[in-house]
Amino acid sequence: MSIPSALQLLLNFHRAANLPFQADIQWGDKLYALARTDPDWVCIERPGGILIGMVGQSLLGPFKVAQEVVWWVDPEYRGGSVDMLREYVRWATNKGALAIEVKSLAKFPQVEVLYGRLGFERLETSWVKWLSSPPPSQAL
């Protein structure tokens, strides 16, 4: 059985991120379906790449914020993926977001350089302590 390319990209992201829970096709399928059907979510796909984000009320103040959830481009497709981010910014603007949050995994510091070149500023740094690994059905 072959895995649809979008789901394979989500699994590739999970593997690269080295997250402490098992990602399977069910997890990826739920995330992908949510991003493609909920009007407050977006799924931007390119060959070898996927960007999933959402828009909602900010916890920092009375405004909407767009939050990137997953942005993964397989290594052999990197270089032209900035258009995905630009499309995400247009989507967030059209949704009325006042701010856009993007993330980078600590193991990919070059992404922070890209964000800086595109006008993003570091607001905070997150630190995570994993207390347990949720079962795959609770991972989303």
Chimera marker file (.cmm) of the C-alpha trace (Angstrom):
<marker_set name="trace">
<marker id="1" x="0.000" y="0.000" z="0.000" r="1" g="1" b="0" radius="0.5"/>
<marker id="2" x="1.444" y="3.360" z="-0.949" r="1" g="1" b="0" radius="0.5"/>
<marker id="3" x="1.042" y="6.357" z="1.347" r="1" g="1" b="0" radius="0.5"/>
<marker id="4" x="-0.388" y="9.563" z="-0.200" r="1" g="1" b="0" radius="0.5"/>
<marker id="5" x="2.366" y="12.144" z="-0.617" r="1" g="1" b="0" radius="0.5"/>
<marker id="6" x="0.886" y="14.651" z="1.880" r="1" g="1" b="0" radius="0.5"/>
<marker id="7" x="0.768" y="12.010" z="4.593" r="1" g="1" b="0" radius="0.5"/>
<marker id="8" x="4.300" y="10.889" z="3.773" r="1" g="1" b="0" radius="0.5"/>
<marker id="9" x="5.474" y="14.497" z="4.162" r="1" g="1" b="0" radius="0.5"/>
<marker id="10" x="3.827" y="14.717" z="7.603" r="1" g="1" b="0" radius="0.5"/>
<marker id="11" x="5.531" y="11.477" z="8.631" r="1" g="1" b="0" radius="0.5"/>
<marker id="12" x="8.853" y="12.817" z="7.286" r="1" g="1" b="0" radius="0.5"/>
<marker id="13" x="8.370" y="15.947" z="9.409" r="1" g="1" b="0" radius="0.5"/>
<marker id="14" x="7.639" y="13.865" z="12.478" r="1" g="1" b="0" radius="0.5"/>
<marker id="15" x="10.694" y="11.682" z="11.932" r="1" g="1" b="0" radius="0.5"/>
<marker id="16" x="12.975" y="14.730" z="11.457" r="1" g="1" b="0" radius="0.5"/>
<marker id="17" x="11.533" y="16.462" z="14.527" r="1" g="1" b="0" radius="0.5"/>
<marker id="18" x="12.173" y="13.345" z="16.624" r="1" g="1" b="0" radius="0.5"/>
<marker id="19" x="8.965" y="13.879" z="18.590" r="1" g="1" b="0" radius="0.5"/>
<marker id="20" x="8.383" y="11.484" z="21.511" r="1" g="1" b="0" radius="0.5"/>
<marker id="21" x="5.129" y="10.016" z="20.259" r="1" g="1" b="0" radius="0.5"/>
<marker id="22" x="4.399" y="7.612" z="17.502" r="1" g="1" b="0" radius="0.5"/>
<marker id="23" x="3.128" y="9.217" z="14.325" r="1" g="1" b="0" radius="0.5"/>
<marker id="24" x="1.156" y="6.993" z="12.047" r="1" g="1" b="0" radius="0.5"/>
<marker id="25" x="-1.060" y="7.374" z="9.029" r="1" g="1" b="0" radius="0.5"/>
<marker id="26" x="-4.115" y="7.851" z="11.257" r="1" g="1" b="0" radius="0.5"/>
<marker id="27" x="-2.447" y="10.825" z="12.989" r="1" g="1" b="0" radius="0.5"/>
<marker id="28" x="-1.387" y="12.356" z="9.676" r="1" g="1" b="0" radius="0.5"/>
<marker id="29" x="-4.757" y="11.747" z="8.078" r="1" g="1" b="0" radius="0.5"/>
<marker id="30" x="-6.592" y="13.512" z="10.936" r="1" g="1" b="0" radius="0.5"/>
<marker id="31" x="-4.297" y="16.544" z="10.772" r="1" g="1" b="0" radius="0.5"/>
<marker id="32" x="-4.457" y="16.690" z="6.970" r="1" g="1" b="0" radius="0.5"/>
<marker id="33" x="-8.273" y="16.380" z="6.920" r="1" g="1" b="0" radius="0.5"/>
<marker id="34" x="-8.653" y="19.128" z="9.538" r="1" g="1" b="0" radius="0.5"/>
<marker id="35" x="-6.379" y="21.480" z="7.608" r="1" g="1" b="0" radius="0.5"/>
<marker id="36" x="-8.272" y="20.850" z="4.357" r="1" g="1" b="0" radius="0.5"/>
<marker id="37" x="-11.824" y="21.154" z="5.724" r="1" g="1" b="0" radius="0.5"/>
<marker id="38" x="-11.886" y="23.660" z="8.612" r="1" g="1" b="0" radius="0.5"/>
<marker id="39" x="-12.129" y="27.261" z="7.323" r="1" g="1" b="0" radius="0.5"/>
<marker id="40" x="-9.779" y="28.456" z="10.076" r="1" g="1" b="0" radius="0.5"/>
<marker id="41" x="-7.058" y="26.054" z="8.912" r="1" g="1" b="0" radius="0.5"/>
<marker id="42" x="-5.009" y="26.007" z="5.733" r="1" g="1" b="0" radius="0.5"/>
<marker id="43" x="-3.040" y="23.353" z="3.899" r="1" g="1" b="0" radius="0.5"/>
<marker id="44" x="-0.557" y="24.547" z="1.285" r="1" g="1" b="0" radius="0.5"/>
<marker id="45" x="0.997" y="21.790" z="-0.781" r="1" g="1" b="0" radius="0.5"/>
<marker id="46" x="3.821" y="21.753" z="-3.299" r="1" g="1" b="0" radius="0.5"/>
<marker id="47" x="5.795" y="18.849" z="-4.722" r="1" g="1" b="0" radius="0.5"/>
<marker id="48" x="7.875" y="17.626" z="-1.799" r="1" g="1" b="0" radius="0.5"/>
<marker id="49" x="6.399" y="20.119" z="0.680" r="1" g="1" b="0" radius="0.5"/>
<marker id="50" x="3.458" y="20.859" z="2.953" r="1" g="1" b="0" radius="0.5"/>
<marker id="51" x="2.561" y="23.802" z="5.191" r="1" g="1" b="0" radius="0.5"/>
<marker id="52" x="-0.337" y="23.544" z="7.631" r="1" g="1" b="0" radius="0.5"/>
<marker id="53" x="-1.497" y="26.486" z="9.709" r="1" g="1" b="0" radius="0.5"/>
<marker id="54" x="-4.462" y="27.857" z="11.581" r="1" g="1" b="0" radius="0.5"/>
<marker id="55" x="-5.892" y="31.211" z="12.618" r="1" g="1" b="0" radius="0.5"/>
<marker id="56" x="-7.591" y="32.034" z="15.888" r="1" g="1" b="0" radius="0.5"/>
<marker id="57" x="-7.759" y="34.320" z="18.898" r="1" g="1" b="0" radius="0.5"/>
<marker id="58" x="-4.350" y="35.239" z="20.312" r="1" g="1" b="0" radius="0.5"/>
<marker id="59" x="-3.639" y="34.491" z="23.951" r="1" g="1" b="0" radius="0.5"/>
<marker id="60" x="-1.438" y="37.618" z="24.079" r="1" g="1" b="0" radius="0.5"/>
<marker id="61" x="-4.178" y="40.139" z="23.341" r="1" g="1" b="0" radius="0.5"/>
<marker id="62" x="-7.498" y="40.876" z="21.644" r="1" g="1" b="0" radius="0.5"/>
<marker id="63" x="-6.481" y="40.036" z="18.094" r="1" g="1" b="0" radius="0.5"/>
<marker id="64" x="-6.298" y="37.146" z="15.661" r="1" g="1" b="0" radius="0.5"/>
<marker id="65" x="-3.044" y="35.317" z="15.128" r="1" g="1" b="0" radius="0.5"/>
<marker id="66" x="-2.094" y="32.775" z="12.489" r="1" g="1" b="0" radius="0.5"/>
<marker id="67" x="0.024" y="29.886" z="13.737" r="1" g="1" b="0" radius="0.5"/>
<marker id="68" x="2.060" y="27.572" z="11.559" r="1" g="1" b="0" radius="0.5"/>
<marker id="69" x="1.630" y="24.003" z="12.794" r="1" g="1" b="0" radius="0.5"/>
<marker id="70" x="3.774" y="22.061" z="10.313" r="1" g="1" b="0" radius="0.5"/>
<marker id="71" x="6.021" y="23.298" z="7.544" r="1" g="1" b="0" radius="0.5"/>
<marker id="72" x="8.052" y="20.546" z="5.983" r="1" g="1" b="0" radius="0.5"/>
<marker id="73" x="9.883" y="20.384" z="2.672" r="1" g="1" b="0" radius="0.5"/>
<marker id="74" x="11.893" y="17.288" z="1.833" r="1" g="1" b="0" radius="0.5"/>
<marker id="75" x="15.602" y="18.190" z="1.420" r="1" g="1" b="0" radius="0.5"/>
<marker id="76" x="15.691" y="17.582" z="-2.327" r="1" g="1" b="0" radius="0.5"/>
<marker id="77" x="12.879" y="20.155" z="-2.826" r="1" g="1" b="0" radius="0.5"/>
<marker id="78" x="14.229" y="22.945" z="-0.633" r="1" g="1" b="0" radius="0.5"/>
<marker id="79" x="15.125" y="26.301" z="-2.099" r="1" g="1" b="0" radius="0.5"/>
<marker id="80" x="11.836" y="27.266" z="-3.725" r="1" g="1" b="0" radius="0.5"/>
<marker id="81" x="9.670" y="26.690" z="-0.679" r="1" g="1" b="0" radius="0.5"/>
<marker id="82" x="9.549" y="30.355" z="0.337" r="1" g="1" b="0" radius="0.5"/>
<marker id="83" x="6.519" y="30.735" z="-1.942" r="1" g="1" b="0" radius="0.5"/>
<marker id="84" x="4.632" y="28.436" z="0.445" r="1" g="1" b="0" radius="0.5"/>
<marker id="85" x="5.327" y="30.847" z="3.297" r="1" g="1" b="0" radius="0.5"/>
<marker id="86" x="4.324" y="33.830" z="1.182" r="1" g="1" b="0" radius="0.5"/>
<marker id="87" x="1.020" y="32.111" z="0.336" r="1" g="1" b="0" radius="0.5"/>
<marker id="88" x="0.516" y="31.419" z="4.045" r="1" g="1" b="0" radius="0.5"/>
<marker id="89" x="1.073" y="35.124" z="4.841" r="1" g="1" b="0" radius="0.5"/>
<marker id="90" x="-1.521" y="36.113" z="2.204" r="1" g="1" b="0" radius="0.5"/>
<marker id="91" x="-4.001" y="33.590" z="3.624" r="1" g="1" b="0" radius="0.5"/>
<marker id="92" x="-3.455" y="34.875" z="7.188" r="1" g="1" b="0" radius="0.5"/>
<marker id="93" x="-3.850" y="38.483" z="6.055" r="1" g="1" b="0" radius="0.5"/>
<marker id="94" x="-7.105" y="37.642" z="4.287" r="1" g="1" b="0" radius="0.5"/>
<marker id="95" x="-8.327" y="35.921" z="7.473" r="1" g="1" b="0" radius="0.5"/>
<marker id="96" x="-7.782" y="39.138" z="9.456" r="1" g="1" b="0" radius="0.5"/>
<marker id="97" x="-4.737" y="38.014" z="11.444" r="1" g="1" b="0" radius="0.5"/>
<marker id="98" x="-2.769" y="40.817" z="13.075" r="1" g="1" b="0" radius="0.5"/>
<marker id="99" x="0.254" y="38.581" z="13.634" r="1" g="1" b="0" radius="0.5"/>
<marker id="100" x="1.730" y="35.429" z="12.154" r="1" g="1" b="0" radius="0.5"/>
<marker id="101" x="3.666" y="32.952" z="14.262" r="1" g="1" b="0" radius="0.5"/>
<marker id="102" x="6.077" y="30.524" z="12.654" r="1" g="1" b="0" radius="0.5"/>
<marker id="103" x="8.272" y="27.971" z="14.354" r="1" g="1" b="0" radius="0.5"/>
<marker id="104" x="11.613" y="26.349" z="13.803" r="1" g="1" b="0" radius="0.5"/>
<marker id="105" x="12.963" y="23.199" z="15.318" r="1" g="1" b="0" radius="0.5"/>
<marker id="106" x="16.197" y="23.733" z="17.224" r="1" g="1" b="0" radius="0.5"/>
<marker id="107" x="17.903" y="21.203" z="14.980" r="1" g="1" b="0" radius="0.5"/>
<marker id="108" x="17.253" y="23.411" z="11.904" r="1" g="1" b="0" radius="0.5"/>
<marker id="109" x="18.780" y="26.815" z="12.808" r="1" g="1" b="0" radius="0.5"/>
<marker id="110" x="18.965" y="27.820" z="9.127" r="1" g="1" b="0" radius="0.5"/>
<marker id="111" x="15.176" y="28.254" z="9.159" r="1" g="1" b="0" radius="0.5"/>
<marker id="112" x="15.559" y="31.108" z="11.657" r="1" g="1" b="0" radius="0.5"/>
<marker id="113" x="17.862" y="32.892" z="9.209" r="1" g="1" b="0" radius="0.5"/>
<marker id="114" x="15.216" y="32.542" z="6.500" r="1" g="1" b="0" radius="0.5"/>
<marker id="115" x="12.500" y="33.909" z="8.796" r="1" g="1" b="0" radius="0.5"/>
<marker id="116" x="14.654" y="36.928" z="9.640" r="1" g="1" b="0" radius="0.5"/>
<marker id="117" x="15.271" y="37.681" z="5.966" r="1" g="1" b="0" radius="0.5"/>
<marker id="118" x="11.498" y="37.607" z="5.392" r="1" g="1" b="0" radius="0.5"/>
<marker id="119" x="10.765" y="40.161" z="8.144" r="1" g="1" b="0" radius="0.5"/>
<marker id="120" x="9.856" y="37.878" z="11.048" r="1" g="1" b="0" radius="0.5"/>
<marker id="121" x="11.210" y="38.773" z="14.501" r="1" g="1" b="0" radius="0.5"/>
<marker id="122" x="11.957" y="36.448" z="17.384" r="1" g="1" b="0" radius="0.5"/>
<marker id="123" x="9.337" y="37.031" z="20.065" r="1" g="1" b="0" radius="0.5"/>
<marker id="124" x="10.029" y="34.185" z="22.448" r="1" g="1" b="0" radius="0.5"/>
<marker id="125" x="11.768" y="30.847" z="22.661" r="1" g="1" b="0" radius="0.5"/>
<marker id="126" x="9.930" y="27.720" z="23.743" r="1" g="1" b="0" radius="0.5"/>
<marker id="127" x="11.419" y="25.036" z="25.932" r="1" g="1" b="0" radius="0.5"/>
<marker id="128" x="9.734" y="21.657" z="26.187" r="1" g="1" b="0" radius="0.5"/>
<marker id="129" x="9.920" y="18.931" z="28.791" r="1" g="1" b="0" radius="0.5"/>
<marker id="130" x="8.091" y="15.811" z="27.650" r="1" g="1" b="0" radius="0.5"/>
<marker id="131" x="6.321" y="14.232" z="30.595" r="1" g="1" b="0" radius="0.5"/>
<marker id="132" x="4.994" y="11.212" z="28.752" r="1" g="1" b="0" radius="0.5"/>
<marker id="133" x="4.223" y="10.008" z="25.276" r="1" g="1" b="0" radius="0.5"/>
<marker id="134" x="0.551" y="10.118" z="24.378" r="1" g="1" b="0" radius="0.5"/>
<marker id="135" x="-0.848" y="7.195" z="22.463" r="1" g="1" b="0" radius="0.5"/>
<marker id="136" x="-1.150" y="7.914" z="18.712" r="1" g="1" b="0" radius="0.5"/>
<marker id="137" x="-4.939" y="8.370" z="18.896" r="1" g="1" b="0" radius="0.5"/>
<marker id="138" x="-4.448" y="11.284" z="21.351" r="1" g="1" b="0" radius="0.5"/>
<marker id="139" x="-1.570" y="12.917" z="19.480" r="1" g="1" b="0" radius="0.5"/>
<marker id="140" x="-3.842" y="15.327" z="17.620" r="1" g="1" b="0" radius="0.5"/>
<link id1="1" id2="2" r="1" g="1" b="0" radius="0.2"/>
<link id1="2" id2="3" r="1" g="1" b="0" radius="0.2"/>
<link id1="3" id2="4" r="1" g="1" b="0" radius="0.2"/>
<link id1="4" id2="5" r="1" g="1" b="0" radius="0.2"/>
<link id1="5" id2="6" r="1" g="1" b="0" radius="0.2"/>
<link id1="6" id2="7" r="1" g="1" b="0" radius="0.2"/>
<link id1="7" id2="8" r="1" g="1" b="0" radius="0.2"/>
<link id1="8" id2="9" r="1" g="1" b="0" radius="0.2"/>
<link id1="9" id2="10" r="1" g="1" b="0" radius="0.2"/>
<link id1="10" id2="11" r="1" g="1" b="0" radius="0.2"/>
<link id1="11" id2="12" r="1" g="1" b="0" radius="0.2"/>
<link id1="12" id2="13" r="1" g="1" b="0" radius="0.2"/>
<link id1="13" id2="14" r="1" g="1" b="0" radius="0.2"/>
<link id1="14" id2="15" r="1" g="1" b="0" radius="0.2"/>
<link id1="15" id2="16" r="1" g="1" b="0" radius="0.2"/>
<link id1="16" id2="17" r="1" g="1" b="0" radius="0.2"/>
<link id1="17" id2="18" r="1" g="1" b="0" radius="0.2"/>
<link id1="18" id2="19" r="1" g="1" b="0" radius="0.2"/>
<link id1="19" id2="20" r="1" g="1" b="0" radius="0.2"/>
<link id1="20" id2="21" r="1" g="1" b="0" radius="0.2"/>
<link id1="21" id2="22" r="1" g="1" b="0" radius="0.2"/>
<link id1="22" id2="23" r="1" g="1" b="0" radius="0.2"/>
<link id1="23" id2="24" r="1" g="1" b="0" radius="0.2"/>
<link id1="24" id2="25" r="1" g="1" b="0" radius="0.2"/>
<link id1="25" id2="26" r="1" g="1" b="0" radius="0.2"/>
<link id1="26" id2="27" r="1" g="1" b="0" radius="0.2"/>
<link id1="27" id2="28" r="1" g="1" b="0" radius="0.2"/>
<link id1="28" id2="29" r="1" g="1" b="0" radius="0.2"/>
<link id1="29" id2="30" r="1" g="1" b="0" radius="0.2"/>
<link id1="30" id2="31" r="1" g="1" b="0" radius="0.2"/>
<link id1="31" id2="32" r="1" g="1" b="0" radius="0.2"/>
<link id1="32" id2="33" r="1" g="1" b="0" radius="0.2"/>
<link id1="33" id2="34" r="1" g="1" b="0" radius="0.2"/>
<link id1="34" id2="35" r="1" g="1" b="0" radius="0.2"/>
<link id1="35" id2="36" r="1" g="1" b="0" radius="0.2"/>
<link id1="36" id2="37" r="1" g="1" b="0" radius="0.2"/>
<link id1="37" id2="38" r="1" g="1" b="0" radius="0.2"/>
<link id1="38" id2="39" r="1" g="1" b="0" radius="0.2"/>
<link id1="39" id2="40" r="1" g="1" b="0" radius="0.2"/>
<link id1="40" id2="41" r="1" g="1" b="0" radius="0.2"/>
<link id1="41" id2="42" r="1" g="1" b="0" radius="0.2"/>
<link id1="42" id2="43" r="1" g="1" b="0" radius="0.2"/>
<link id1="43" id2="44" r="1" g="1" b="0" radius="0.2"/>
<link id1="44" id2="45" r="1" g="1" b="0" radius="0.2"/>
<link id1="45" id2="46" r="1" g="1" b="0" radius="0.2"/>
<link id1="46" id2="47" r="1" g="1" b="0" radius="0.2"/>
<link id1="47" id2="48" r="1" g="1" b="0" radius="0.2"/>
<link id1="48" id2="49" r="1" g="1" b="0" radius="0.2"/>
<link id1="49" id2="50" r="1" g="1" b="0" radius="0.2"/>
<link id1="50" id2="51" r="1" g="1" b="0" radius="0.2"/>
<link id1="51" id2="52" r="1" g="1" b="0" radius="0.2"/>
<link id1="52" id2="53" r="1" g="1" b="0" radius="0.2"/>
<link id1="53" id2="54" r="1" g="1" b="0" radius="0.2"/>
<link id1="54" id2="55" r="1" g="1" b="0" radius="0.2"/>
<link id1="55" id2="56" r="1" g="1" b="0" radius="0.2"/>
<link id1="56" id2="57" r="1" g="1" b="0" radius="0.2"/>
<link id1="57" id2="58" r="1" g="1" b="0" radius="0.2"/>
<link id1="58" id2="59" r="1" g="1" b="0" radius="0.2"/>
<link id1="59" id2="60" r="1" g="1" b="0" radius="0.2"/>
<link id1="60" id2="61" r="1" g="1" b="0" radius="0.2"/>
<link id1="61" id2="62" r="1" g="1" b="0" radius="0.2"/>
<link id1="62" id2="63" r="1" g="1" b="0" radius="0.2"/>
<link id1="63" id2="64" r="1" g="1" b="0" radius="0.2"/>
<link id1="64" id2="65" r="1" g="1" b="0" radius="0.2"/>
<link id1="65" id2="66" r="1" g="1" b="0" radius="0.2"/>
<link id1="66" id2="67" r="1" g="1" b="0" radius="0.2"/>
<link id1="67" id2="68" r="1" g="1" b="0" radius="0.2"/>
<link id1="68" id2="69" r="1" g="1" b="0" radius="0.2"/>
<link id1="69" id2="70" r="1" g="1" b="0" radius="0.2"/>
<link id1="70" id2="71" r="1" g="1" b="0" radius="0.2"/>
<link id1="71" id2="72" r="1" g="1" b="0" radius="0.2"/>
<link id1="72" id2="73" r="1" g="1" b="0" radius="0.2"/>
<link id1="73" id2="74" r="1" g="1" b="0" radius="0.2"/>
<link id1="74" id2="75" r="1" g="1" b="0" radius="0.2"/>
<link id1="75" id2="76" r="1" g="1" b="0" radius="0.2"/>
<link id1="76" id2="77" r="1" g="1" b="0" radius="0.2"/>
<link id1="77" id2="78" r="1" g="1" b="0" radius="0.2"/>
<link id1="78" id2="79" r="1" g="1" b="0" radius="0.2"/>
<link id1="79" id2="80" r="1" g="1" b="0" radius="0.2"/>
<link id1="80" id2="81" r="1" g="1" b="0" radius="0.2"/>
<link id1="81" id2="82" r="1" g="1" b="0" radius="0.2"/>
<link id1="82" id2="83" r="1" g="1" b="0" radius="0.2"/>
<link id1="83" id2="84" r="1" g="1" b="0" radius="0.2"/>
<link id1="84" id2="85" r="1" g="1" b="0" radius="0.2"/>
<link id1="85" id2="86" r="1" g="1" b="0" radius="0.2"/>
<link id1="86" id2="87" r="1" g="1" b="0" radius="0.2"/>
<link id1="87" id2="88" r="1" g="1" b="0" radius="0.2"/>
<link id1="88" id2="89" r="1" g="1" b="0" radius="0.2"/>
<link id1="89" id2="90" r="1" g="1" b="0" radius="0.2"/>
<link id1="90" id2="91" r="1" g="1" b="0" radius="0.2"/>
<link id1="91" id2="92" r="1" g="1" b="0" radius="0.2"/>
<link id1="92" id2="93" r="1" g="1" b="0" radius="0.2"/>
<link id1="93" id2="94" r="1" g="1" b="0" radius="0.2"/>
<link id1="94" id2="95" r="1" g="1" b="0" radius="0.2"/>
<link id1="95" id2="96" r="1" g="1" b="0" radius="0.2"/>
<link id1="96" id2="97" r="1" g="1" b="0" radius="0.2"/>
<link id1="97" id2="98" r="1" g="1" b="0" radius="0.2"/>
<link id1="98" id2="99" r="1" g="1" b="0" radius="0.2"/>
<link id1="99" id2="100" r="1" g="1" b="0" radius="0.2"/>
<link id1="100" id2="101" r="1" g="1" b="0" radius="0.2"/>
<link id1="101" id2="102" r="1" g="1" b="0" radius="0.2"/>
<link id1="102" id2="103" r="1" g="1" b="0" radius="0.2"/>
<link id1="103" id2="104" r="1" g="1" b="0" radius="0.2"/>
<link id1="104" id2="105" r="1" g="1" b="0" radius="0.2"/>
<link id1="105" id2="106" r="1" g="1" b="0" radius="0.2"/>
<link id1="106" id2="107" r="1" g="1" b="0" radius="0.2"/>
<link id1="107" id2="108" r="1" g="1" b="0" radius="0.2"/>
<link id1="108" id2="109" r="1" g="1" b="0" radius="0.2"/>
<link id1="109" id2="110" r="1" g="1" b="0" radius="0.2"/>
<link id1="110" id2="111" r="1" g="1" b="0" radius="0.2"/>
<link id1="111" id2="112" r="1" g="1" b="0" radius="0.2"/>
<link id1="112" id2="113" r="1" g="1" b="0" radius="0.2"/>
<link id1="113" id2="114" r="1" g="1" b="0" radius="0.2"/>
<link id1="114" id2="115" r="1" g="1" b="0" radius="0.2"/>
<link id1="115" id2="116" r="1" g="1" b="0" radius="0.2"/>
<link id1="116" id2="117" r="1" g="1" b="0" radius="0.2"/>
<link id1="117" id2="118" r="1" g="1" b="0" radius="0.2"/>
<link id1="118" id2="119" r="1" g="1" b="0" radius="0.2"/>
<link id1="119" id2="120" r="1" g="1" b="0" radius="0.2"/>
<link id1="120" id2="121" r="1" g="1" b="0" radius="0.2"/>
<link id1="121" id2="122" r="1" g="1" b="0" radius="0.2"/>
<link id1="122" id2="123" r="1" g="1" b="0" radius="0.2"/>
<link id1="123" id2="124" r="1" g="1" b="0" radius="0.2"/>
<link id1="124" id2="125" r="1" g="1" b="0" radius="0.2"/>
<link id1="125" id2="126" r="1" g="1" b="0" radius="0.2"/>
<link id1="126" id2="127" r="1" g="1" b="0" radius="0.2"/>
<link id1="127" id2="128" r="1" g="1" b="0" radius="0.2"/>
<link id1="128" id2="129" r="1" g="1" b="0" radius="0.2"/>
<link id1="129" id2="130" r="1" g="1" b="0" radius="0.2"/>
<link id1="130" id2="131" r="1" g="1" b="0" radius="0.2"/>
<link id1="131" id2="132" r="1" g="1" b="0" radius="0.2"/>
<link id1="132" id2="133" r="1" g="1" b="0" radius="0.2"/>
<link id1="133" id2="134" r="1" g="1" b="0" radius="0.2"/>
<link id1="134" id2="135" r="1" g="1" b="0" radius="0.2"/>
<link id1="135" id2="136" r="1" g="1" b="0" radius="0.2"/>
<link id1="136" id2="137" r="1" g="1" b="0" radius="0.2"/>
<link id1="137" id2="138" r="1" g="1" b="0" radius="0.2"/>
<link id1="138" id2="139" r="1" g="1" b="0" radius="0.2"/>
<link id1="139" id2="140" r="1" g="1" b="0" radius="0.2"/>
</marker_set>
